[in-house]
Amino acid sequence: MRKVKYYYNTHTLRYEKLDTPLRVRLLQLIGFIAASIVTGLIIFAIAFRYIDSPKEKYLRQQNDDLTANYNVYMERLKQLELKMNEIEHRDNEVYRSIFGGDPIPDSARIKDIEKKSEVKLVASMGESELVKSIAEQLNNLAYRTAFQVKSFDEIAGLVKNKEKLLASTPSIQPVSNKNLNRVASGFGYRIDPVYKDRRVHQGLDFTAPMGTPIYATADGRVKDAGFNTGGLGNRVVISHGFGYETVYGHMVRIKARVGENVKRGEVIGYVGNSGKSTGPHCHYEVHRKGIPVDPIYYFYNDLNDEQFNRILKLAAASNQSFD
């Protein structure tokens, strides 16, 4: 039963019954409903913002765990990257250098995938994207590791061939030179004895009496033995393997034969004056991978430090060559 309300009428000085018009009642009802809706929305917004549902709590915890695990994995990947970089550096700069191998160019190695900002991307990356990101980096490391294993297998082969490498590396003088007085002209630009201009002299000239024995400076196989029309006269070329070749010119007589295996210190011919030569001498060259290099640095089996310094000064003199 609806409660009846009264009000005091000052004009009639009596209490009279209060009748509320329908329009006012409707406005009051609408206002009440609107206020309730607004209040409900405010309460819902506050609850949605600050109070998680059980499912949201589970998802939030799962996301936090995923973020933590992702950071751990990325840190481990970073450490593996650093170790792999160090291994690759040692491979090129230490192991291959010691055993005479060629460094592997960067283009041959698998390039690092582009690094992504880690924590900042976690919130925007789905689980599949996270897995893909980590998988790509793991695959990258796997490829680099496999390549490195192959490289180490190659180095293991170099280690096994180290004794052969040492035997095949030129390391003595081609003629007997105990007094160190037979180096007449060194490697580099010298005055040509015929044309009288400065030309590149690709080897060392050792003066010696006609018929002095010429020795192979390392183990190898005779690649060429005969008369050379390019100016070296009677010439012997020995291929030692590992990128080394040696050339001996101006012989009076050749002892070695093409295809013959020779040992370091074995006589391959005798000093002469054949070809473009101005006197009996042995022209000696060392080639490394097809490029002439200074033979002065390949006498370490013959010389001590004092002798090496002395012969280095003799070879450095800017004089006229014998060929």
C-alpha positions as CSV (number, residue, x, y, z in Angstrom):
1,M,0.0,0.0,0.0
2,R,1.4,3.3,-1.2
3,K,2.3,5.7,1.6
4,V,0.1,8.9,1.7
5,K,2.0,12.1,2.1
6,Y,0.7,15.4,3.5
7,Y,1.9,19.0,3.6
8,Y,1.0,22.1,5.6
9,N,-0.9,24.7,3.7
10,T,-0.1,28.1,5.1
11,H,-3.0,29.7,3.4
12,T,-5.6,27.4,4.8
13,L,-3.7,26.7,7.9
14,R,-4.4,23.0,7.6
15,Y,-2.6,19.7,6.5
16,E,-3.6,18.7,3.1
17,K,-3.0,15.6,1.0
18,L,0.1,15.8,-1.4
19,D,-0.8,14.8,-4.9
20,T,2.3,14.3,-7.2
21,P,1.6,14.9,-10.9
22,L,2.2,12.0,-13.3
23,R,4.8,13.9,-15.3
24,V,6.9,14.5,-12.2
25,R,6.6,10.8,-11.3
26,L,7.8,9.8,-14.7
27,L,10.8,12.2,-14.5
28,Q,11.7,10.9,-11.1
29,L,11.5,7.3,-12.4
30,I,13.7,8.1,-15.4
31,G,16.2,10.0,-13.2
32,F,16.4,7.0,-10.9
33,I,16.9,4.6,-13.7
34,A,19.6,6.8,-15.3
35,A,21.4,7.2,-12.0
36,S,21.3,3.5,-11.5
37,I,22.7,2.8,-14.9
38,V,25.5,5.4,-14.5
39,T,26.4,4.0,-11.0
40,G,26.4,0.5,-12.4
41,L,28.7,1.5,-15.3
42,I,31.1,3.2,-12.8
43,I,31.1,0.1,-10.6
44,F,31.6,-2.2,-13.6
45,A,34.5,0.0,-15.0
46,I,36.2,0.0,-11.6
47,A,35.8,-3.7,-11.2
48,F,37.0,-4.4,-14.8
49,R,40.0,-2.2,-14.3
50,Y,41.2,-3.3,-10.9
51,I,39.6,-6.7,-10.3
52,D,40.5,-9.7,-12.5
53,S,38.3,-12.6,-13.2
54,P,39.7,-16.1,-12.6
55,K,40.4,-16.5,-16.3
56,E,42.1,-13.1,-16.5
57,K,44.2,-14.0,-13.5
58,Y,45.2,-17.2,-15.1
59,L,46.1,-15.5,-18.4
60,R,48.0,-12.7,-16.7
61,Q,50.0,-15.2,-14.7
62,Q,50.7,-17.2,-17.9
63,N,51.8,-14.1,-19.6
64,D,54.1,-13.2,-16.8
65,D,55.6,-16.7,-16.8
66,L,56.0,-16.5,-20.6
67,T,57.8,-13.1,-20.3
68,A,60.1,-14.4,-17.6
69,N,60.9,-17.6,-19.6
70,Y,61.5,-15.5,-22.8
71,N,64.0,-13.3,-21.0
72,V,65.8,-16.3,-19.6
73,Y,66.0,-17.9,-23.1
74,M,67.1,-14.7,-24.7
75,E,69.9,-14.3,-22.1
76,R,71.0,-17.9,-22.8
77,L,70.9,-17.2,-26.5
78,K,73.0,-14.1,-26.0
79,Q,75.6,-16.1,-24.1
80,L,75.7,-18.7,-26.9
81,E,76.1,-16.0,-29.5
82,L,79.1,-14.6,-27.6
83,K,80.7,-18.1,-27.3
84,M,80.1,-18.8,-31.0
85,N,81.6,-15.4,-31.9
86,E,84.7,-16.3,-29.8
87,I,85.0,-19.7,-31.4
88,E,84.7,-18.3,-34.9
89,H,87.4,-15.7,-34.0
90,R,89.7,-18.3,-32.7
91,D,89.1,-20.5,-35.7
92,N,90.2,-17.7,-38.1
93,E,92.9,-15.9,-36.1
94,V,94.5,-18.8,-34.1
95,Y,93.8,-22.3,-35.3
96,R,93.9,-21.7,-39.0
97,S,96.9,-19.4,-38.7
98,I,98.9,-21.9,-36.7
99,F,98.2,-24.8,-39.1
100,G,98.4,-22.8,-42.3
101,G,94.7,-22.7,-43.2
102,D,92.9,-19.8,-44.9
103,P,90.6,-17.8,-42.8
104,I,86.9,-18.3,-43.6
105,P,85.4,-15.0,-45.0
106,D,82.4,-13.6,-43.2
107,S,80.3,-14.1,-46.4
108,A,80.8,-17.9,-46.0
109,R,79.4,-18.0,-42.5
110,I,75.7,-17.8,-41.7
111,K,74.8,-14.2,-41.0
112,D,73.3,-13.3,-37.6
113,I,69.5,-12.7,-37.8
114,E,68.5,-9.2,-37.0
115,K,68.1,-8.8,-33.3
116,K,64.8,-7.6,-31.9
117,S,64.1,-5.6,-28.8
118,E,63.1,-8.3,-26.3
119,V,61.0,-7.1,-23.4
120,K,59.3,-4.4,-25.4
121,L,58.0,-6.8,-28.0
122,V,56.8,-9.5,-25.6
123,A,53.5,-7.7,-24.9
124,S,52.7,-7.3,-28.6
125,M,53.8,-10.8,-29.7
126,G,51.6,-13.8,-29.5
127,E,52.8,-17.2,-28.4
128,S,53.4,-18.3,-31.9
129,E,55.5,-15.2,-32.7
130,L,57.6,-15.7,-29.6
131,V,58.2,-19.3,-30.5
132,K,59.1,-18.3,-34.0
133,S,61.5,-15.6,-32.8
134,I,63.3,-18.0,-30.5
135,A,63.2,-20.8,-33.1
136,E,64.8,-18.6,-35.8
137,Q,67.7,-17.7,-33.5
138,L,68.2,-21.4,-32.4
139,N,68.2,-22.4,-36.1
140,N,70.8,-19.7,-36.8
141,L,73.0,-21.0,-34.0
142,A,72.5,-24.6,-35.3
143,Y,73.6,-23.6,-38.8
144,R,76.7,-21.8,-37.4
145,T,77.5,-24.7,-35.1
146,A,77.3,-27.2,-38.0
147,F,79.5,-24.9,-40.1
148,Q,82.0,-24.6,-37.3
149,V,82.0,-28.4,-36.8
150,K,82.9,-28.8,-40.5
151,S,85.6,-26.1,-40.1
152,F,87.1,-27.9,-37.0
153,D,87.1,-31.2,-39.0
154,E,89.2,-29.4,-41.6
155,I,91.5,-28.0,-39.0
156,A,91.8,-31.6,-37.6
157,G,93.0,-32.6,-41.0
158,L,95.5,-29.7,-41.0
159,V,96.8,-30.9,-37.6
160,K,97.3,-34.4,-39.0
161,N,99.2,-32.9,-42.0
162,K,101.2,-30.5,-39.8
163,E,104.4,-32.7,-40.2
164,K,103.9,-32.8,-43.9
165,L,103.2,-29.0,-44.0
166,L,106.5,-28.4,-42.2
167,A,108.4,-30.6,-44.6
168,S,106.7,-28.9,-47.5
169,T,107.5,-25.4,-46.4
170,P,110.7,-23.8,-47.9
171,S,113.1,-23.3,-45.1
172,I,116.7,-23.5,-46.3
173,Q,118.9,-21.7,-48.8
174,P,119.1,-23.2,-52.3
175,V,123.0,-23.2,-52.3
176,S,125.5,-23.6,-49.5
177,N,126.1,-20.2,-47.9
178,K,127.7,-20.7,-44.6
179,N,129.6,-17.4,-44.7
180,L,126.5,-15.5,-45.9
181,N,128.4,-13.8,-48.7
182,R,126.5,-15.2,-51.7
183,V,123.3,-13.1,-51.6
184,A,124.0,-10.7,-54.4
185,S,120.5,-9.2,-55.1
186,G,117.3,-9.2,-53.1
187,F,113.6,-9.2,-53.6
188,G,111.8,-6.1,-54.9
189,Y,112.7,-3.3,-57.3
190,R,116.3,-3.6,-58.6
191,I,118.3,-2.3,-61.6
192,D,118.0,-4.6,-64.5
193,P,121.5,-5.6,-65.7
194,V,120.5,-5.6,-69.4
195,Y,117.9,-2.8,-69.7
196,K,119.4,-0.6,-66.9
197,D,116.0,0.4,-65.5
198,R,114.2,-0.4,-62.3
199,R,112.2,-3.6,-62.5
200,V,110.6,-6.0,-60.0
201,H,113.0,-8.7,-59.0
202,Q,110.9,-11.6,-57.9
203,G,113.5,-13.6,-56.1
204,L,117.0,-13.7,-54.6
205,D,120.3,-14.1,-56.6
206,F,122.9,-16.3,-55.0
207,T,126.4,-16.0,-56.6
208,A,128.4,-19.2,-56.7
209,P,131.0,-20.9,-58.9
210,M,129.8,-22.7,-62.0
211,G,128.7,-26.2,-61.1
212,T,127.8,-25.5,-57.4
213,P,125.0,-27.8,-56.3
214,I,121.5,-26.4,-56.0
215,Y,119.2,-27.9,-53.4
216,A,115.5,-28.3,-53.1
217,T,114.5,-26.1,-50.2
218,A,111.5,-28.4,-49.2
219,D,109.8,-31.6,-50.0
220,G,107.7,-31.6,-53.2
221,R,107.2,-32.8,-56.8
222,V,109.0,-31.4,-59.8
223,K,106.5,-29.5,-61.8
224,D,108.8,-28.3,-64.6
225,A,112.4,-28.9,-65.5
226,G,113.9,-27.5,-68.7
227,F,114.9,-24.4,-70.6
228,N,112.7,-21.4,-70.0
229,T,112.4,-18.8,-72.7
230,G,111.3,-16.1,-70.3
231,G,114.9,-15.4,-69.2
232,L,115.6,-18.0,-66.5
233,G,117.4,-20.4,-68.8
234,N,117.6,-23.9,-67.4
235,R,115.0,-23.8,-64.7
236,V,113.3,-26.1,-62.2
237,V,109.9,-25.5,-60.6
238,I,108.9,-27.6,-57.6
239,S,105.3,-27.8,-56.3
240,H,105.4,-28.4,-52.5
241,G,101.7,-28.4,-51.9
242,F,99.9,-26.2,-49.3
243,G,100.1,-23.3,-51.8
244,Y,103.9,-23.3,-52.1
245,E,106.1,-23.4,-55.2
246,T,109.8,-22.7,-55.6
247,V,111.7,-21.7,-58.8
248,Y,115.4,-22.2,-59.4
249,G,116.9,-20.5,-62.5
250,H,120.1,-20.2,-64.7
251,M,121.3,-23.7,-64.1
252,V,124.2,-25.1,-66.2
253,R,122.7,-28.6,-65.8
254,I,119.4,-29.9,-64.5
255,K,119.4,-33.1,-62.4
256,A,115.7,-33.2,-61.5
257,R,113.0,-34.7,-63.8
258,V,109.4,-33.7,-64.2
259,G,107.1,-35.7,-61.9
260,E,109.9,-36.7,-59.6
261,N,109.4,-36.5,-55.9
262,V,112.3,-34.7,-54.1
263,K,113.3,-34.1,-50.5
264,R,114.5,-31.0,-48.8
265,G,118.3,-30.8,-49.3
266,E,118.3,-33.0,-52.4
267,V,120.4,-31.8,-55.4
268,I,118.2,-30.8,-58.3
269,G,120.7,-29.0,-60.5
270,Y,123.9,-27.0,-60.7
271,V,124.7,-23.3,-60.8
272,G,125.2,-21.9,-64.2
273,N,124.8,-18.8,-66.4
274,S,122.0,-19.8,-68.8
275,G,119.2,-17.5,-70.0
276,K,119.3,-13.7,-69.3
277,S,122.1,-13.8,-66.8
278,T,125.2,-11.7,-66.4
279,G,127.2,-14.2,-64.3
280,P,127.0,-17.6,-62.7
281,H,124.4,-17.6,-60.0
282,C,121.2,-19.2,-58.8
283,H,118.0,-17.2,-59.1
284,Y,115.6,-18.4,-56.4
285,E,111.9,-17.6,-56.0
286,V,109.2,-18.6,-53.5
287,H,105.6,-18.5,-54.6
288,R,102.7,-18.6,-52.1
289,K,99.3,-19.3,-53.7
290,G,100.7,-18.1,-57.1
291,I,102.1,-14.9,-55.7
292,P,105.9,-14.3,-55.5
293,V,107.0,-13.6,-51.9
294,D,110.3,-12.6,-50.4
295,P,112.4,-15.8,-50.0
296,I,114.4,-14.2,-47.2
297,Y,111.7,-15.2,-44.7
298,Y,112.0,-18.9,-45.7
299,F,115.5,-19.7,-44.4
300,Y,114.6,-20.3,-40.7
301,N,116.1,-23.8,-40.7
302,D,119.5,-22.4,-41.9
303,L,120.0,-19.3,-39.8
304,N,120.0,-18.0,-36.2
305,D,118.8,-14.6,-35.3
306,E,122.1,-12.9,-35.8
307,Q,122.7,-14.5,-39.2
308,F,119.1,-13.7,-40.3
309,N,119.6,-10.0,-39.5
310,R,122.8,-10.0,-41.4
311,I,121.4,-11.6,-44.6
312,L,118.3,-9.4,-44.3
313,K,120.6,-6.3,-44.6
314,L,122.4,-7.8,-47.6
315,A,119.2,-8.6,-49.4
316,A,117.8,-5.2,-48.7
317,A,120.6,-3.4,-50.6
318,S,119.3,-1.5,-53.6
319,N,121.7,-2.8,-56.2
320,Q,121.7,-4.3,-59.6
321,S,120.3,-7.8,-60.1
322,F,122.2,-10.6,-62.0
323,D,119.2,-11.3,-64.3
